[in-house]
Amino acid sequence: MAPRKNTKRAPNFRRLLKTSNVKLANKLKNKQYKQQNVAKKYRKEQKQLRQAARDVSAKVPKPLDQPKRKRPDDEYEMEEEHLPLDMLDDDDLEYMQSVGGSALFLTRNLNSSEPIHVKKRKNENKVAQYEKLPRHLDTEPDKELIHLLPFKDKRGIIPRSVEKPVAMEEEKEEIPEVVQQHEEVAEMEPLPLLTMEERLLLRRKTLEDKKMHIATLGSSILSAPDKNIKKLKELRSMLMEKDPHVAVTVRKLVMVSLLEIFKDITPSYRIRPLTEVEMTTKVRKETLYLREFEEGLVCQYKFYLENLEQTVKDWKQMKTKKSNVVSLKAYKGLAEVAIKCICELLLALPHFNFHNNIAVLVVPLMNDRSRKISAMCCEAVENLFKQDKIGQASLCLVKIISGLVKSRSYDLRPQVLKTFLALRIKEVEVKKDSEDIAPKKRFLTCKEKKKNLSRMQRKWKKAEEKLEKELLETEAAESKDKKLKLHTEILNIVFLTYFRILKKAQKSAVLPVVLEGLAKFAHLINVEFFDDLLVVLYSLIDSGSLNYRECLHCIQAAFHILSGQGDVLNIDPMKFYTHLYKMLFALHAGNTNEEVLIMLQCLDVMLTKRRKQVSLQRAFAYIKRLTTLALNVLPNSAIGILATNRVLMNSFPKMDILLDNESQGSGLYLPELDEPEYCNAQNTALWELHYLQRHFHPVVQRFAAHLSVGAPSEGSGALRPELSRKHATELFEEFSMKGMTFNPPITSSTSNKKKPAMQCAFLDSELQNQINRLLENPPDTKELNFVGDLQTESCT
């Protein structure tokens, strides 16, 4: 027989989760009961609170003099209970009165069960309770109370109230005469005076203690910055030192100490504030610890910068500022240390927070009346421009300087704009032509290429792109496009400042620096401005208001413009060639000859680099005038000029005509004519080289001998490699005489033999004998009368 089949069905998951209606109803009832109990409890508490507040406000202390009112029934009963004293004898009454004070037996209420002295105790308790109650004097005004929320403890509900603040006028309290007398006596007693030696010893001891404290705090912070970040606040608080004897020294030491600490513990990235989502997100303990350290570091760094700024402001306002701690003379010393710290932070932490605020503080000080502070700030900005490879910090400073120039109406120190010359800008974004901008036609787009690639090829391509991206991240190199954009923006602001000065302030003291800057960055100017800029430069030269150096900068800027993108323009700068040719003989031959360096740079741009656009007559005129100029300048200038002539002779092979004395051309050389094209320089010779070969400087002799044989590159007349491979400007700097010494040193050629008075000999022997006779026997000196002698000779 087959086993009986189980007809019960296994309960499914939904059935197991189902709850009965009874349970649901019970849960609902319990929930409602709980809500009702909570509501009742809340209403009860609120009622108790309101009642307690009313009781406190209605409670008034009763005075002691007011007796309790007795009911009339009680008074009647007491009258009945009193004994009839008129029924007693005189002796009994005297006895009762004598013992009445102690026992009170007869006058006592016998129905009461109280002790004998209970009324006395009650009276004592009443007095004690009355003493505990607060007294309200008539002189004090009633104060209003503000009822606060009461709180509950084991004893019950305790109400709270606060007196309402009332603006009371300040009343001067009368000082008692005894206190005044004590103060007068204290004022009359002099304090013990210290000698000068004791004061110095006390100051030295205090200063040593302060130094030790500063060193201790600094070493503890540097040893563990994340743990001892709170000690920065303690160290920074010493910037407010109040001891007038050591305040200035301690503040200076703390400024420098904090500077070195921040330079050491500051991270190499910018700390940004946390967002709301980041603040609410749970993080690890290490991350939270790092956030606290960064927040404390930024906070203390900000306060430190504010203290430095306030020190500088105090120095600026020292005429109106008065302090018992720091004297007026000490403000400048404190300000110099503060500015030095700010400049160091500008250079050391260009990536960290508040760098733009530091730049805003430093740039106005570049134009300060104090030369020391101005030079300090200008040097810091120049060093930042030199070390900034990307351009982010340089862009911020250039914007602030441009705004300063405009706000001061171009009336500021030239050193402020001279800092632009330290910018590291070699290339910028150039506007592309329409052909370059137009999209090139491609046979296949990217999507089509991906469609044509197989699945494996697309997989390999994705892996290659991912790998290239990771390699770029590991290199951590800035994008070249970003760098070009920053440099372009910087140069646009610089040129905007320069063009404003050329247009509105041509007589300003910063014009020479502007012309020097244009000469340096002229090859990066857009082609659209070339024509207008050349016209402005020539008008400045032709006006005659510029000095020698400024004219050279104008010529240098004009030819730098034409040497770059200006090659495509069909412009003949004949006016600039003529002006420089005319200026050569006006060169200062003494001092350090700094203008010679600019002149050599101009000659290199005008003649050597543009040799295809220079005519032969112009080259002849320049080389002849330069050789004549070499006779009248210092040795280093002569070496630079002869080196330039050597390059010109190699660039123009037909210069050999000037070395031949017998060659004659059409016309006569006119050295006084200031037109290089029409002075006929090809009809003369370089006779100056003969004199330069006898120069006292050996290098000048060597160059003159080299040029006199045609400047060969090989053979006996060739120069040594250390002279031939260097540029004219490098030779000028190498043989400079700024140290008042010759390079190489020159030996004197003096001899012990006495030279005869007359070394020359005459062809006429009679004339020679007469001269010798007169030298041996000089005639007596008499008054000479040339007019009388001439008249006697005419008469005869």
C-alpha positions in Angstrom: 0.0 0.0 0.0 1.4 3.4 -1.0 2.3 5.9 1.7 -0.2 8.6 2.5 0.4 11.9 0.7 0.8 15.0 2.9 -1.9 17.4 1.9 -0.6 20.4 4.0 1.0 23.1 1.9 4.2 24.6 2.9 3.7 28.3 3.9 5.3 30.7 1.4 7.4 33.8 2.2 4.6 36.3 1.9 2.4 34.3 4.2 5.1 34.1 6.8 5.5 37.9 6.8 1.7 38.5 7.2 0.7 39.9 10.6 -2.8 39.3 12.2 -5.3 42.1 12.5 -5.5 41.6 16.3 -1.8 42.3 16.6 -2.1 45.4 14.4 -5.1 46.7 16.5 -3.2 46.2 19.8 -0.2 48.0 18.4 -2.3 50.9 17.4 -4.0 51.1 20.8 -0.7 51.0 22.6 0.6 53.7 20.4 -2.4 55.9 21.1 -2.2 55.3 24.9 1.4 56.3 24.9 0.7 59.5 22.9 -2.1 60.4 25.4 0.2 59.8 28.4 2.9 61.9 26.9 0.4 64.7 26.1 -1.0 64.6 29.7 2.4 64.6 31.2 3.5 67.6 29.0 0.3 69.5 30.0 0.9 68.8 33.6 4.5 70.0 33.5 3.4 73.2 31.7 0.7 73.9 34.3 3.3 73.4 37.1 5.7 75.7 35.4 3.1 78.5 35.0 1.9 78.1 38.6 5.5 78.3 39.9 6.1 81.5 37.8 3.0 83.0 39.2 3.9 82.1 42.8 7.3 83.7 42.4 5.9 86.9 41.0 3.1 87.2 43.6 5.3 86.4 46.7 5.8 89.5 48.8 7.6 89.4 52.2 5.5 90.5 55.2 7.0 93.1 57.6 7.7 92.2 61.2 5.6 95.0 62.7 2.3 93.8 61.3 0.7 91.5 63.9 -1.6 88.6 63.1 -5.3 89.3 63.3 -7.2 87.3 65.8 -10.7 86.2 65.4 -13.2 87.8 67.8 -14.1 84.4 69.4 -10.5 83.9 70.4 -10.3 87.3 72.0 -13.4 86.6 74.0 -12.1 83.3 75.3 -8.8 84.9 76.3 -10.6 87.5 78.3 -12.6 84.8 80.1 -9.5 82.9 81.0 -7.7 85.8 82.6 -7.7 85.5 86.4 -9.4 88.1 88.5 -6.5 90.0 90.0 -8.8 92.2 92.1 -9.7 89.1 94.2 -6.1 88.5 95.3 -4.4 90.0 98.4 -1.6 92.5 98.1 1.0 90.0 99.4 -0.1 87.3 97.0 -0.1 89.7 94.1 3.5 90.9 94.8 4.6 87.2 95.0 3.0 86.4 91.7 4.6 89.4 90.0 8.0 88.4 91.5 7.9 84.8 90.1 5.9 85.6 87.0 8.9 86.2 84.9 10.3 82.7 85.5 7.3 80.3 85.7 4.4 82.0 84.1 2.4 79.3 85.7 -0.7 81.3 86.6 -0.9 83.3 83.3 -0.4 80.2 81.2 -3.2 78.6 79.1 -3.7 75.3 80.7 -5.7 73.8 77.9 -2.7 74.0 75.5 -0.2 71.2 75.4 2.7 73.4 74.2 5.9 73.7 76.3 6.4 76.6 78.5 8.9 78.6 76.4 7.3 77.8 73.0 6.2 81.4 72.4 9.7 82.7 73.0 11.1 80.2 70.5 8.4 81.2 68.0 9.4 84.8 68.4 13.1 83.9 67.8 12.2 81.9 64.7 10.2 84.8 63.4 13.2 87.1 63.8 15.5 84.6 62.1 13.1 84.1 59.2 12.8 87.9 58.9 16.6 88.3 58.8 16.7 85.8 55.9 14.2 87.7 53.8 15.7 90.2 51.3 15.6 93.8 52.3 14.3 96.5 50.0 15.8 99.8 50.7 14.0 103.0 49.8 17.1 104.4 48.1 17.3 101.6 45.5 14.8 101.6 42.7 12.6 98.6 42.1 14.2 96.4 39.5 12.2 94.6 36.9 12.6 90.8 36.7 12.7 88.7 33.5 11.3 85.2 34.2 13.2 82.4 32.6 12.3 78.8 32.0 12.6 76.9 35.3 14.5 73.6 35.6 13.6 70.5 37.5 15.8 68.4 39.8 15.3 66.0 42.7 13.9 68.8 44.9 11.2 69.7 42.4 10.7 72.6 40.0 13.1 75.5 40.6 12.0 78.8 39.1 14.6 81.2 37.6 14.5 84.9 37.0 17.1 87.6 36.0 17.1 91.3 36.6 16.4 93.4 33.6 19.5 95.4 32.7 19.0 99.1 33.1 21.4 101.7 31.5 22.6 103.5 34.6 24.7 106.6 34.4 28.2 106.3 35.7 28.3 107.9 39.1 31.5 108.8 40.7 31.7 107.2 44.1 33.0 109.4 46.8 36.3 108.1 48.1 36.5 108.1 51.8 39.0 110.4 53.4 41.0 107.6 54.9 41.6 106.0 51.5 42.5 109.4 50.0 45.1 109.9 52.7 46.6 106.5 52.1 46.9 107.2 48.4 48.5 110.6 49.0 51.1 108.9 51.3 51.8 106.2 48.6 52.3 108.9 46.0 54.7 110.8 48.1 56.9 107.8 48.8 59.4 107.5 45.9 60.1 104.2 44.2 63.6 102.8 44.4 65.7 104.1 41.5 68.1 101.8 39.6 71.4 102.9 38.2 72.2 102.7 34.5 74.3 99.6 35.0 71.5 97.8 36.9 69.0 98.7 34.2 71.3 97.3 31.4 71.8 94.1 33.4 68.1 93.8 34.0 67.3 94.4 30.3 70.0 91.8 29.3 68.5 89.2 31.6 65.0 89.8 30.4 66.1 89.6 26.8 67.9 86.3 27.4 64.8 84.9 29.0 62.7 86.0 26.0 65.2 84.5 23.5 65.2 81.2 25.3 61.4 81.1 25.3 61.2 81.9 21.6 63.8 79.2 20.9 61.9 76.6 23.0 58.6 77.3 21.2 60.2 77.3 17.8 62.1 74.0 18.3 59.0 72.3 19.7 56.9 73.5 16.7 59.5 72.3 14.1 59.9 69.0 15.8 56.2 68.1 15.6 54.2 70.7 13.7 50.9 68.7 13.7 51.0 68.2 17.5 52.3 71.6 18.6 50.4 73.8 16.1 48.7 75.5 19.1 52.1 76.8 20.2 52.2 79.0 17.1 49.5 81.2 18.8 51.6 81.5 21.9 54.7 82.5 19.9 52.6 84.9 17.8 51.2 86.6 20.9 54.8 87.7 21.7 54.4 90.2 18.8 52.4 92.3 21.3 55.2 92.5 23.8 54.4 95.3 26.3 57.8 95.7 28.1 59.1 99.0 26.8 62.7 98.0 27.5 62.8 94.9 25.2 59.6 95.3 23.1 61.3 96.3 19.8 64.0 93.6 20.0 61.5 90.8 21.0 59.1 91.8 18.2 61.8 91.7 15.6 63.0 88.3 16.8 59.5 86.8 16.8 58.9 88.1 13.3 62.0 86.4 11.9 61.3 83.2 13.9 57.8 82.9 12.6 59.0 83.6 9.1 61.4 80.6 9.2 58.9 78.4 10.9 56.2 79.0 8.2 58.8 78.5 5.5 59.6 75.1 7.0 56.2 73.7 8.0 54.1 75.0 5.1 53.0 72.3 2.6 53.7 72.5 -1.1 50.1 72.9 -2.0 47.3 75.4 -1.5 44.9 74.6 1.4 41.3 75.2 0.3 38.3 75.5 2.6 36.1 72.5 3.1 32.7 72.3 1.5 29.5 71.6 3.4 29.4 68.0 2.0 33.0 67.3 3.1 32.4 68.7 6.6 29.4 66.4 7.1 31.0 63.3 5.6 32.6 60.9 8.1 36.3 60.5 7.5 39.1 58.5 9.1 40.9 59.7 12.2 44.1 60.5 10.3 42.2 62.6 7.8 40.4 64.5 10.5 43.7 65.1 12.3 45.3 66.5 9.1 42.3 68.8 8.5 42.7 70.3 12.0 46.4 70.9 11.4 45.8 72.6 8.0 43.0 74.7 9.4 45.1 75.9 12.4 48.1 76.6 10.1 46.1 78.7 7.7 44.5 80.6 10.6 47.8 81.4 12.3 49.4 82.3 9.0 46.6 84.8 8.3 47.0 86.4 11.7 50.8 86.6 11.3 50.3 88.5 8.0 47.8 90.8 9.6 50.3 91.6 12.3 53.0 92.4 9.7 50.6 94.6 7.8 49.6 96.5 11.0 53.3 97.1 11.8 53.8 98.7 8.4 50.6 100.8 8.9 51.8 102.0 12.3 55.1 103.2 10.7 53.2 105.0 8.0 51.0 106.8 10.6 53.8 107.4 13.1 53.2 111.1 13.2 49.8 110.6 14.7 50.4 107.3 16.4 51.5 107.4 20.0 52.6 104.5 22.1 54.2 104.0 25.5 55.8 100.7 24.4 57.4 101.6 21.0 59.0 105.0 20.3 58.5 106.9 17.1 62.1 106.2 16.0 61.7 102.5 16.5 58.7 102.3 14.1 60.9 102.4 11.0 63.2 99.6 12.2 60.2 97.4 13.0 58.6 98.2 9.6 61.8 97.3 7.8 61.9 93.9 9.4 58.2 93.4 8.7 58.6 94.3 5.0 61.6 92.0 4.7 59.6 89.1 6.1 56.8 89.9 3.7 59.2 89.9 0.7 60.7 86.6 1.8 57.2 85.1 2.0 56.4 86.5 -1.5 59.4 84.6 -2.8 59.3 81.4 -0.7 55.6 80.7 -0.8 54.2 81.7 -4.2 51.9 78.7 -4.2 50.4 79.0 -0.7 47.3 80.9 0.6 47.1 84.7 0.7 49.8 85.2 -1.9 47.7 87.7 -3.8 47.2 89.6 -0.5 51.0 89.8 0.0 51.4 91.1 -3.6 48.9 93.8 -2.9 50.9 94.8 0.1 54.3 94.8 -1.5 53.6 96.6 -4.8 52.7 100.0 -3.3 55.9 99.8 -1.2 58.0 99.6 -4.4 57.2 103.3 -4.9 58.0 104.3 -1.3 59.9 107.4 -0.4 62.5 105.4 1.5 65.1 104.1 -1.0 66.0 101.1 1.1 62.4 99.8 1.3 61.7 100.6 -2.3 64.9 98.7 -3.4 64.0 95.8 -1.2 60.5 95.4 -2.6 61.7 95.9 -6.2 64.4 93.2 -5.8 61.9 90.8 -4.4 59.5 91.3 -7.4 62.4 90.9 -9.8 63.5 87.7 -8.2 59.9 86.3 -8.3 59.7 87.2 -12.1 63.0 85.3 -12.7 62.1 82.2 -10.8 58.4 81.9 -11.9 58.5 79.4 -14.8 54.7 79.1 -15.2 53.5 82.7 -14.9 50.7 82.5 -12.5 52.3 84.6 -9.8 53.8 86.9 -12.4 50.4 87.6 -13.8 49.0 88.7 -10.5 52.0 91.1 -9.8 51.9 92.6 -13.3 48.2 93.4 -13.0 48.7 95.2 -9.6 51.7 97.1 -11.0 49.7 98.2 -14.0 46.9 99.5 -11.7 49.5 101.3 -9.6 51.0 103.1 -12.6 47.5 104.2 -13.7 46.4 105.3 -10.3 49.6 107.4 -9.7 49.1 109.1 -13.1 52.5 107.7 -14.3 54.4 109.6 -11.6 56.4 107.0 -9.9 59.9 105.6 -9.6 61.5 104.1 -12.7 62.6 101.1 -10.8 58.9 100.0 -10.5 58.6 99.5 -14.3 62.1 98.3 -14.6 61.1 95.0 -12.9 59.2 94.1 -16.1 62.6 93.5 -17.8 63.1 90.5 -15.5 60.0 88.6 -17.0 60.8 85.3 -18.5 58.8 85.5 -21.7 60.3 84.2 -24.9 57.2 83.2 -26.9 53.5 84.0 -27.0 50.4 83.0 -28.9 50.4 84.5 -32.3 47.1 85.2 -34.1 46.7 82.6 -36.8 45.7 83.4 -40.4 42.4 82.4 -41.8 44.0 79.5 -43.6 45.3 78.1 -40.4 42.0 78.6 -38.6 40.0 76.9 -41.3 39.4 73.2 -40.6 41.3 70.8 -42.8 39.4 68.2 -44.8 39.8 64.7 -43.5 39.0 61.5 -45.2 37.7 59.8 -42.1 36.4 61.1 -38.8 37.3 59.6 -35.5 34.0 57.7 -35.2 34.5 56.2 -38.7 38.0 55.2 -37.8 36.7 53.5 -34.6 34.1 51.7 -36.7 36.8 50.4 -39.0 39.0 49.2 -36.2 38.5 45.7 -34.8 37.5 45.0 -31.3 41.1 44.0 -30.2 42.5 47.2 -31.8 40.0 49.4 -30.0 40.9 47.7 -26.7 44.6 48.3 -27.3 44.0 51.9 -28.2 42.1 52.5 -25.0 44.9 51.0 -23.0 47.4 53.2 -24.7 45.4 56.3 -24.0 45.1 55.4 -20.4 48.8 54.8 -20.1 49.6 58.1 -21.7 47.3 59.9 -19.3 49.0 58.2 -16.3 52.4 59.1 -17.6 51.4 62.8 -17.9 50.1 62.7 -14.3 53.3 61.2 -13.0 55.4 63.9 -14.8 53.3 66.6 -13.2 54.4 69.0 -15.9 52.4 72.1 -16.8 50.7 72.2 -20.1 52.5 74.2 -22.8 49.3 75.7 -23.9 48.5 77.0 -20.4 51.9 78.5 -20.1 51.6 80.3 -23.5 48.2 81.7 -22.5 49.6 83.1 -19.2 52.6 84.6 -21.0 50.4 86.2 -23.6 48.1 87.7 -21.0 51.1 89.1 -19.1 52.6 90.6 -22.2 49.3 92.2 -23.2 49.2 94.0 -19.8 52.8 95.1 -20.1 52.3 96.5 -23.6 49.1 98.2 -22.5 51.1 100.0 -19.7 53.9 101.0 -22.1 51.5 102.3 -24.8 49.6 104.4 -22.2 52.8 106.1 -21.1 53.9 106.7 -24.7 50.6 108.3 -25.5 49.8 110.3 -22.3 53.1 110.8 -20.4 56.0 111.3 -22.9 57.8 113.6 -20.4 57.5 111.2 -17.5 60.5 109.9 -15.6 59.6 106.3 -16.5 59.9 106.9 -20.3 63.5 105.6 -20.5 62.4 102.3 -18.8 59.5 102.1 -21.2 61.7 102.4 -24.2 64.1 99.8 -22.8 61.2 97.5 -22.2 59.9 98.0 -25.8 63.4 97.2 -27.1 63.4 93.9 -25.2 59.9 92.7 -26.0 59.5 94.4 -29.4 59.8 91.2 -31.4 56.6 89.9 -29.6 54.4 92.9 -30.5 51.5 92.2 -32.9 52.1 93.3 -36.5 49.0 95.6 -36.4 50.8 98.1 -34.1 54.1 98.3 -36.1 53.4 101.4 -38.3 52.0 103.5 -35.5 54.7 102.5 -33.0 57.5 103.4 -35.5 55.9 106.8 -36.1 55.7 107.5 -32.3 59.4 106.4 -31.8 60.7 108.6 -34.5 58.7 111.6 -33.3 60.2 111.1 -29.8 63.7 111.1 -31.3 63.0 114.1 -33.6 61.5 116.1 -30.7 65.0 116.6 -29.1 63.6 116.1 -25.6 65.3 112.7 -25.1 68.8 112.2 -23.7 71.5 110.1 -25.4 70.5 106.8 -23.7 66.8 107.2 -24.4 67.5 107.9 -28.1 69.5 104.7 -28.3 66.6 102.8 -26.7 64.2 104.2 -29.3 66.5 103.1 -32.2 67.0 99.7 -30.6 63.2 99.2 -30.1 62.5 100.2 -33.8 65.0 97.7 -35.2 63.8 94.9 -32.9 60.3 95.5 -34.2 61.6 95.2 -37.8 63.8 92.2 -37.1 61.0 89.9 -35.9 57.7 89.8 -37.7 58.5 93.1 -39.3 60.6 91.4 -42.0 57.5 91.0 -44.1 56.8 94.7 -44.0 58.3 96.9 -46.7 59.7 99.6 -44.5 63.1 101.4 -44.9 64.2 102.8 -41.6 66.7 105.3 -43.2 65.8 108.0 -40.6 67.0 105.7 -37.8 70.3 104.9 -39.5 71.0 108.6 -40.1 70.2 109.5 -36.5 72.5 106.9 -35.1 75.3 107.9 -37.5 74.9 111.5 -36.2 75.0 110.4 -32.6 78.2 108.3 -32.7 80.5 111.3 -32.1 78.3 112.6 -29.2 79.1 109.5 -27.2 80.6 110.2 -23.7 84.2 109.0 -23.7 84.7 108.9 -19.9 83.0 107.3 -16.9 82.0 103.6 -17.4 80.7 104.2 -21.0 77.4 102.3 -20.3 75.9 103.8 -23.4 78.5 101.9 -25.5 76.9 98.6 -24.7 73.5 99.8 -26.0 75.2 101.2 -29.1 76.9 97.9 -29.8 73.6 96.1 -29.5 72.0 98.6 -31.9 74.8 98.1 -34.4 74.4 94.4 -34.3 70.7 94.6 -35.0 71.0 97.4 -37.7 74.0 96.2 -39.7 74.8 92.6 -39.0 71.4 91.0 -38.8 70.0 93.2 -41.7 73.1 93.1 -43.9 71.0 92.2 -46.9 69.0 95.4 -46.6 72.0 97.6 -45.9 73.8 99.4 -48.8 77.5 99.3 -49.3 78.0 103.1 -48.9 76.2 103.0 -45.6 78.4 100.2 -44.3 81.5 102.1 -45.5 80.4 105.2 -43.6 79.7 103.3 -40.4 83.0 101.4 -40.3 85.0 104.6 -41.0 83.2 106.6 -38.2 83.4 103.7 -35.7 87.2 103.4 -36.3 87.6 107.1 -35.7 85.5 106.8 -32.5 87.8 104.0 -31.2 90.6 106.5 -30.8 88.7 108.5 -28.2 87.1 106.0 -25.8 88.3 103.7 -23.0 90.0 100.4 -23.8 87.0 98.1 -23.3 84.9 100.4 -25.5 87.6 100.4 -28.2 87.8 96.5 -28.1 84.0 96.3 -28.5 84.0 98.7 -31.5 86.9 97.0 -33.2 85.1 93.6 -32.7 82.0 95.1 -34.4 84.3 96.3 -37.3 85.7 92.8 -37.6 82.2 91.4 -38.0 81.3 94.1 -40.6 84.4 93.4 -42.6 83.5 89.7 -42.7 79.9 90.5 -43.6 80.8 92.9 -46.4 83.8 91.5 -48.4 84.4 94.7 -50.4 85.6 96.5 -47.2 89.2 95.8 -48.4 89.0 99.1 -50.3 89.4 101.0 -47.1 92.7 99.3 -46.4 94.3 100.5 -49.7 95.8 104.0 -49.7 96.3 104.2 -53.5 92.7 103.4 -54.6 90.7 106.5 -55.5 87.0 106.8 -56.3 84.7 109.5 -57.5 84.3 112.4 -55.0 85.9 113.4 -51.8 85.2 112.0 -48.3 83.2 114.4 -46.2 83.6 113.4 -42.5 81.5 116.3 -41.2 78.4 115.2 -43.3 75.8 113.4 -41.2 74.3 111.5 -44.1 76.0 108.0 -44.4 74.8 107.5 -47.9 76.4 110.7 -49.3 79.6 111.2 -47.4 81.7 109.2 -49.9 83.4 107.0 -47.3 84.7 104.7 -50.0 87.2 107.3 -51.0 89.1 107.3 -47.7 91.2 104.8 -45.8 91.3 103.4 -42.2 94.4 105.3 -41.2 93.2 105.1 -37.5 94.3 101.5 -37.4 98.0 102.6 -37.6 97.6 104.6 -34.4 95.6 101.9 -32.6 98.5 99.5 -33.2 100.5 101.7 -30.8 97.8 101.7 -28.1 98.8 101.0 -24.5 96.3 98.1 -24.2 97.6 94.9 -25.7 94.2 93.6 -26.8 93.5 96.8 -28.7 96.9 96.4 -30.4 96.0 92.9 -31.4 92.6 93.8 -32.8 94.1 96.8 -34.8 96.8 94.6 -36.3 94.2 91.9 -37.2 91.9 94.5 -39.0 94.8 96.1 -40.8 95.6 92.8 -42.6 92.0 92.3 -43.6 90.6 90.3 -40.6 91.7 86.8 -41.7 90.3 83.8 -40.0 93.6 81.8 -40.4 97.2 82.5 -40.6 99.6 84.8 -38.8 97.2 87.7 -38.6 94.3 85.7 -37.1 93.0 86.3 -33.6 93.1 83.8 -30.8 90.0 81.6 -30.4 89.1 83.2 -27.0 88.8 86.6 -28.7 87.4 85.6 -32.1 84.5 83.5 -30.8 83.1 86.1 -28.4 80.6 88.7 -29.3 81.4 92.4 -29.1 79.2 93.0 -26.0 80.8 90.0 -24.2 84.3 91.5 -24.9 83.1 94.9 -23.6 82.0 93.4 -20.3 85.1 91.2 -20.0 87.6 94.0 -20.3 85.5 96.5 -18.3 87.3 99.0 -16.1 84.7 99.4 -13.4 87.3 98.2 -10.8 89.8 100.9 -12.0 92.2 98.2 -13.1 93.4 97.0 -16.6 92.7 93.6 -17.9 95.3 92.3 -18.5 97.6 94.4 -16.2 99.8 96.8 -18.1 103.5 97.1 -17.2 105.1 100.5 -17.2 107.9 101.1 -19.7 110.0 103.7 -17.8 113.8 103.6 -17.9 116.5 105.0 -15.7 118.3 106.8 -18.5 117.6 110.5 -18.8 116.4 111.5 -22.2 117.9 114.6 -23.8 115.7 117.7 -23.9 115.7 117.8 -27.7 115.5 114.5 -29.5 114.5 115.7 -32.9 117.1 116.9 -35.5 116.6 119.6 -38.1 117.9 119.4 -41.7 119.2 122.9 -41.6 122.4 122.9 -39.6 122.5 126.6 -38.9 119.0 126.5 -37.4 120.1 123.6 -35.3 123.1 125.5 -34.0 121.1 128.5 -33.2 118.5 126.5 -31.2 121.2 124.8 -29.3 122.9 128.1 -28.5 119.7 129.6 -27.2 119.0 126.6 -25.1 122.4 126.7 -23.5 122.4 130.5 -22.8 118.8 131.6 -22.4 118.4 135.4 -22.9 117.2 137.7 -20.1 113.4 137.9 -19.9 112.2 141.3 -20.7 108.8 142.7 -21.4 107.8 141.8 -24.9 106.2 144.5 -27.1 105.3 142.9 -30.3 103.3 145.9 -31.5 106.2 148.3 -31.1 108.6 145.9 -32.9 106.3 145.6 -35.8 105.9 149.3 -36.1 109.7 149.8 -36.1 110.2 147.1 -38.7 107.5 148.7 -40.9 109.1 152.1 -40.7 112.5 150.8 -41.7 
